[in-house]
């Protein structure tokens, strides 16, 4: 009975934990879906379909597919729990039948034997007082055993009833989830239809759109060259500064060694003139050979600390905005359903109008640029890593300023189509990396 109780508690504790986790995931996905819909609704007021609308609809499709997958996982979890508890119920019903049979057999045996029909006579027929006491004790234990069997049968029935009730409840929840899954699939189909309609509108303007994208790409290439030049200059300046520092330290050490050797030579000369033995320490200093090993220049501890800190936080860095979704991914790709080609040095995050843009890790501002297409851009050094934030309407920081994680560096820019996006890039030296691998997964 105890084993059954513990097993039952474990099963439903697991069920509740799983349900809480799945519910949290579903809630998060629904919030993201609602957010993308809000942004879509704002741009729809213009009655003009944009590439940003298609990208937002693509994001909605992705989110709804993930939501349906979570619902399917939840349904499977309930199915597994129901199956396990049904098996447990069958085992408990078998155990109950055994208890009932044992109890019935005991009653039949009593009536057949008639030995204890008259309990008082059974005790009085004892051959001695000690035997009478044993018979009294025996009758008590037998009565206790029968009562225990009866109590166990009652408890087993109650437990089975509770288990049946729980299984029925889980079945109802599963049916509700199945119904919800059907609704979500209908919503997904509607979003797909909206996306296909938007794509049809875009295809009419595909050539013009590609031309605009090519113009933006040229501006992006120009900005990229400026960013790369600043990063290379910063790397070289850091190298030269450290090289100078270490050369100065090496020259100082060499001068100190030369002065020490000269003092030792003078001490030895004076000792000889006085007819004394020079000290062992002075002799060792004079005999030491000059170290001609080339100086190996290394990074400063601060530089290495920033670099390792950035590396160790890969996948855990905060987003540059509080709310948003990735509207354009990293690298070269073709927009699904069109022939429009794009190439992205980072990622674009669509967000609310006037959103604050934050630094994703502590560092130092090494460059601020302005570009007619991408507006303002801020470059931040994190040791051997650099982050770039562009499409900023305004900038709140200055070159050379030290920044902390999540410190506000500016405000997001909203374009003529009422689209607010922030562009984020991550560089290691002069190599561009996919920022989505560095910020935490929403």
C-alpha positions in Angstrom: 0.0 0.0 0.0 2.8 2.4 0.9 4.6 1.6 -2.4 1.4 2.4 -4.3 1.0 5.7 -2.5 4.6 6.8 -3.1 4.3 5.7 -6.8 1.1 7.7 -7.2 2.6 10.8 -5.6 5.7 10.6 -7.8 3.6 10.2 -11.0 1.4 13.2 -10.3 4.3 15.3 -9.0 6.1 14.6 -12.2 2.9 15.5 -14.1 2.5 18.8 -12.4 6.2 19.7 -12.9 5.9 18.8 -16.6 2.7 20.7 -17.0 4.2 23.8 -15.3 7.2 23.7 -17.7 5.1 23.2 -20.8 2.6 25.9 -19.7 5.5 28.4 -19.2 6.9 27.6 -22.7 3.4 28.0 -24.2 2.9 31.3 -22.4 6.2 32.7 -23.7 5.4 31.7 -27.3 1.9 33.2 -27.1 3.4 36.5 -25.8 5.9 36.5 -28.7 3.1 35.8 -31.2 1.0 38.6 -29.7 4.0 41.0 -30.0 4.6 40.2 -33.6 0.9 40.7 -34.3 1.0 44.1 -32.6 3.9 45.2 -34.8 2.2 43.9 -37.9 -1.0 45.8 -37.0 0.9 49.0 -36.7 2.4 48.8 -40.2 -0.8 47.5 -41.8 -2.3 50.9 -41.3 -0.2 52.1 -44.2 -2.0 49.6 -46.5 1.3 48.9 -48.2 2.9 45.5 -48.0 6.6 45.6 -47.1 9.4 43.0 -46.8 9.3 43.6 -43.1 5.6 42.4 -43.0 6.6 39.2 -44.8 9.4 38.7 -42.3 7.1 39.3 -39.3 4.6 36.8 -40.8 7.4 34.3 -41.2 8.3 34.8 -37.6 4.6 34.2 -36.6 4.6 31.0 -38.6 7.7 29.8 -36.9 6.3 30.7 -33.4 2.9 29.0 -34.2 4.7 25.9 -35.4 6.7 25.8 -32.1 3.5 26.4 -30.1 1.8 23.5 -31.9 4.8 21.3 -31.1 4.7 22.3 -27.4 1.0 21.4 -27.4 1.8 18.0 -29.0 4.5 17.4 -26.4 2.0 18.2 -23.6 -0.6 15.9 -25.2 2.0 13.1 -25.3 3.0 13.8 -21.7 -0.7 13.4 -20.6 -1.0 10.2 -22.7 2.1 8.8 -21.0 0.7 9.7 -17.6 -2.7 8.2 -18.4 -1.1 5.0 -19.7 1.2 4.6 -16.6 -1.7 5.3 -14.2 -4.0 2.9 -16.1 -1.4 0.2 -15.7 -1.1 1.1 -12.0 -4.9 1.0 -11.7 -5.0 -2.5 -13.2 -2.3 -3.7 -10.8 -4.1 -2.2 -7.8 -7.4 -3.8 -8.9 -5.7 -7.2 -9.0 -4.3 -6.6 -5.5 -7.8 -5.7 -4.3 -9.2 -8.9 -5.7 -6.5 -10.9 -3.9 -7.3 -9.1 -0.6 -11.0 -9.7 -1.0 -10.4 -13.4 -1.7 -8.1 -13.8 1.3 -10.7 -12.1 3.5 -13.6 -14.3 2.2 -11.5 -17.5 2.6 -10.7 -16.6 6.2 -14.4 -16.1 7.0 -15.4 -19.4 5.3 -12.7 -21.2 7.3 -14.0 -19.8 10.6 -17.6 -20.9 9.9 -16.5 -24.3 8.7 -14.4 -25.1 11.7 -16.8 -23.7 14.2 -13.9 -23.7 16.6 -14.3 -20.1 17.6 -18.1 -19.9 17.5 -18.1 -19.7 21.2 -15.0 -17.8 22.2 -15.6 -18.1 25.9 -16.0 -21.9 25.6 -12.8 -22.0 23.6 -10.9 -20.2 26.4 -12.5 -22.3 29.2 -11.6 -25.6 27.5 -7.9 -24.8 27.9 -5.9 -27.4 30.0 -4.1 -24.7 32.0 -4.2 -21.1 32.9 -1.2 -20.3 30.7 -2.9 -22.0 27.8 -6.0 -20.0 28.4 -3.9 -16.8 28.2 -2.3 -18.0 25.0 -5.8 -18.6 23.5 -7.0 -15.1 24.6 -3.9 -13.6 22.9 -4.5 -15.7 19.8 -8.1 -14.5 19.5 -7.0 -10.9 19.9 -4.4 -11.2 17.2 -6.8 -13.0 14.9 -9.4 -10.2 15.4 -6.8 -7.6 14.8 -5.7 -9.4 11.6 -9.3 -9.5 10.3 -9.8 -5.8 11.1 -6.5 -4.9 9.4 -7.6 -6.8 6.2 -10.9 -5.0 6.2 -9.2 -1.6 6.7 -6.7 -2.4 3.9 -9.6 -3.3 1.5 -11.4 0.0 2.3 -8.2 2.0 1.8 -7.4 0.2 -1.4 -10.9 1.0 -2.8 -10.5 4.7 -1.8 -7.1 4.9 -3.5 -8.5 3.2 -6.7 -11.4 5.7 -6.7 -9.0 8.6 -6.4 -6.8 7.2 -9.2 -9.8 6.8 -11.5 -10.8 10.3 -10.8 -7.3 11.6 -11.6 -7.2 9.6 -14.8 -10.6 11.0 -15.9 -9.3 14.5 -15.1 -6.2 14.0 -17.2 -8.3 12.6 -20.1 -10.4 15.8 -20.0 -7.3 18.0 -20.0 -5.9 15.9 -22.9 -9.2 16.4 -24.9 -9.0 20.1 -24.2 -5.4 20.2 -25.5 -6.4 18.3 -28.6 -9.1 20.9 -29.2 -6.6 23.7 -28.7 -4.2 22.1 -31.1 -6.9 22.1 -33.8 -7.6 25.8 -33.1 -3.8 26.6 -33.3 -3.6 24.8 -36.7 -6.4 26.9 -38.0 -4.6 30.1 -36.9 -1.4 28.8 -38.5 -3.2 28.2 -41.8 -4.6 31.7 -41.6 -1.1 33.2 -41.0 0.2 31.1 -43.9 -2.6 32.5 -46.2 -1.7 36.1 -45.1 1.9 35.5 -45.8 1.2 34.0 -49.3 -1.0 37.1 -50.0 1.7 39.4 -48.9 4.2 37.5 -51.1 2.0 38.0 -54.1 2.0 41.7 -53.4 5.7 41.7 -53.0 6.4 39.8 -56.2 4.7 42.6 -58.2 7.4 44.9 -56.8 10.2 42.3 -56.7 12.5 44.2 -59.1 12.1 47.5 -57.3 12.6 45.8 -53.9 15.8 44.1 -55.1 17.1 47.4 -56.4 16.4 49.1 -53.0 18.1 46.1 -51.3 21.1 46.4 -53.5 21.3 50.1 -52.7 21.1 49.3 -49.0 23.7 46.6 -49.5 26.1 49.1 -51.0 25.6 51.3 -48.1 26.1 48.3 -45.8 29.4 47.5 -47.5 30.6 51.0 -47.1 29.7 50.9 -43.4 31.3 47.5 -43.1 34.6 48.9 -44.5 34.5 51.7 -42.0 33.8 49.3 -39.1 36.6 47.0 -40.3 39.0 49.9 -40.5 38.2 51.1 -37.0 38.5 47.5 -35.6 41.8 46.9 -37.3 43.1 50.3 -36.1 42.0 49.6 -32.6 43.7 46.1 -32.6 46.9 47.7 -34.0 46.8 50.5 -31.5 46.3 48.1 -28.6 49.2 46.0 -29.9 51.5 49.0 -30.3 50.5 50.4 -26.9 51.2 47.1 -25.2 54.4 46.6 -27.2 55.6 50.1 -26.1 54.7 49.4 -22.5 56.5 46.1 -22.5 59.6 47.6 -24.3 59.8 50.3 -21.7 59.5 47.7 -18.9 62.3 45.6 -20.6 64.5 48.7 -21.0 64.0 49.7 -17.4 64.8 46.1 -16.3 68.0 46.1 -18.5 69.1 49.5 -17.1 68.6 48.3 -13.5 70.6 45.1 -14.3 73.4 47.2 -15.8 73.5 49.5 -12.8 73.6 46.5 -10.5 76.4 44.9 -12.4 78.4 48.1 -12.4 78.0 48.5 -8.6 79.1 44.8 -8.2 82.2 45.4 -10.3 83.1 48.5 -8.3 82.7 46.5 -5.0 84.9 43.7 -6.3 87.6 46.2 -7.3 87.5 47.9 -3.8 87.7 44.5 -2.1 90.8 43.5 -4.1 92.5 46.8 -3.4 91.9 46.2 0.3 93.3 42.7 0.0 89.9 41.1 0.8 87.9 38.4 -0.9 85.0 39.8 -3.1 81.5 38.7 -1.9 80.0 35.7 -3.6 76.9 37.7 -4.5 78.9 40.4 -6.3 80.9 37.8 -8.2 77.6 36.1 -9.4 76.2 39.4 -10.5 79.3 40.2 -12.6 79.3 36.7 -14.1 75.7 36.8 -15.2 75.3 37.0 -19.0 73.0 39.4 -20.6 69.6 37.9 -21.6 69.3 38.4 -25.4 66.0 36.5 -25.7 63.5 38.5 -27.9 60.7 40.0 -25.8 57.4 38.2 -26.4 54.6 40.7 -26.2 51.4 39.5 -24.6 48.0 41.0 -23.9 47.3 43.0 -20.8 45.4 41.3 -18.0 42.4 43.7 -18.5 42.3 42.8 -22.3 42.4 39.0 -21.5 39.7 39.4 -18.8 37.3 41.2 -21.2 38.0 38.6 -23.9 37.5 35.6 -21.7 34.4 37.2 -20.1 32.8 37.7 -23.5 33.6 34.1 -24.5 32.4 32.6 -21.3 29.0 34.4 -21.7 28.4 33.0 -25.2 24.7 32.2 -25.5 23.9 34.2 -22.3 24.5 37.8 -23.3 21.4 40.1 -23.1 19.6 41.4 -26.1 20.4 44.9 -27.2 16.7 45.8 -26.8 14.2 44.7 -24.1 11.5 43.5 -26.5 11.8 42.3 -30.1 12.3 39.4 -32.5 15.0 38.6 -35.1 13.6 39.9 -38.4 16.7 39.3 -40.6 19.2 36.5 -39.9 23.0 36.4 -40.4 24.7 35.7 -43.7 23.5 35.4 -47.3 20.1 34.0 -48.0 17.0 34.3 -50.2 13.8 35.5 -48.7 11.4 32.5 -48.6 8.8 32.5 -51.4 10.7 35.2 -53.4 13.8 35.7 -55.5 14.9 38.5 -53.3 18.5 37.9 -52.1 20.0 39.4 -49.0 23.4 39.4 -47.2 23.6 40.4 -43.6 26.8 41.0 -41.6 24.8 40.6 -38.3 21.2 40.3 -37.4 18.3 42.8 -37.4 15.9 42.9 -34.4 12.5 44.5 -34.9 11.3 46.3 -31.9 9.0 49.1 -30.6 9.3 52.7 -31.7 11.7 54.8 -29.5 13.2 51.6 -27.9 16.4 52.1 -25.9 19.4 50.2 -27.3 21.7 48.6 -24.8 25.3 47.4 -24.8 25.3 43.6 -24.5 28.6 43.4 -22.5 31.0 45.7 -20.7 33.6 47.4 -22.9 34.9 50.6 -24.3 33.5 52.7 -27.2 36.1 52.8 -30.0 34.1 54.3 -32.8 30.9 56.2 -33.6 29.8 56.4 -37.3 27.0 58.0 -39.3 25.5 56.6 -42.4 22.5 57.9 -44.4 21.0 54.4 -44.7 21.9 52.9 -41.3 21.9 56.2 -39.5 24.2 56.1 -36.4 26.5 53.2 -35.4 28.4 52.5 -32.2 31.4 50.2 -32.0 32.3 48.7 -28.6 35.5 46.8 -27.8 35.4 43.8 -25.5 39.1 42.8 -25.6 39.5 40.7 -28.8 35.8 40.9 -29.5 33.8 43.9 -30.8 30.1 44.6 -31.0 28.5 47.0 -33.5 25.1 48.6 -33.0 23.6 50.5 -36.0 20.2 51.8 -37.1 20.3 54.2 -34.1 18.3 57.4 -34.3 20.4 58.9 -31.5 23.6 58.1 -29.6 24.1 58.7 -25.8 27.7 57.7 -25.5 31.1 59.1 -26.7 34.3 57.6 -28.1 36.6 56.3 -25.4 33.8 55.9 -22.8 33.7 52.8 -20.7 30.4 51.0 -20.7 28.7 48.4 -18.4 26.5 45.5 -19.5 23.0 46.8 -20.5 24.1 50.4 -20.4 22.0 52.5 -22.8 23.9 53.6 -25.8 21.2 55.2 -28.0 17.6 55.0 -29.4 16.3 52.7 -32.2 15.6 54.3 -35.6 12.2 54.1 -37.3 12.2 54.2 -41.1 9.8 55.7 -43.6 7.7 52.5 -43.6 7.2 52.8 -39.8 9.6 49.9 -39.2 11.8 50.0 -36.1 14.9 47.8 -36.3 18.2 47.6 -34.6 21.2 46.0 -36.3 23.7 44.0 -34.2 27.0 42.6 -35.3 29.6 40.6 -33.4 33.3 40.5 -34.5 36.3 38.6 -33.3 39.2 40.5 -34.7 38.2 41.1 -38.3 36.0 38.0 -38.5 32.2 38.5 -38.4 30.2 36.0 -36.2 26.5 35.2 -36.0 25.2 37.3 -33.1 22.3 34.8 -32.4 24.9 32.4 -31.1 25.9 34.9 -28.5 22.7 36.5 -27.1 20.4 34.3 -25.1 17.7 32.2 -26.8 14.3 33.8 -26.4 
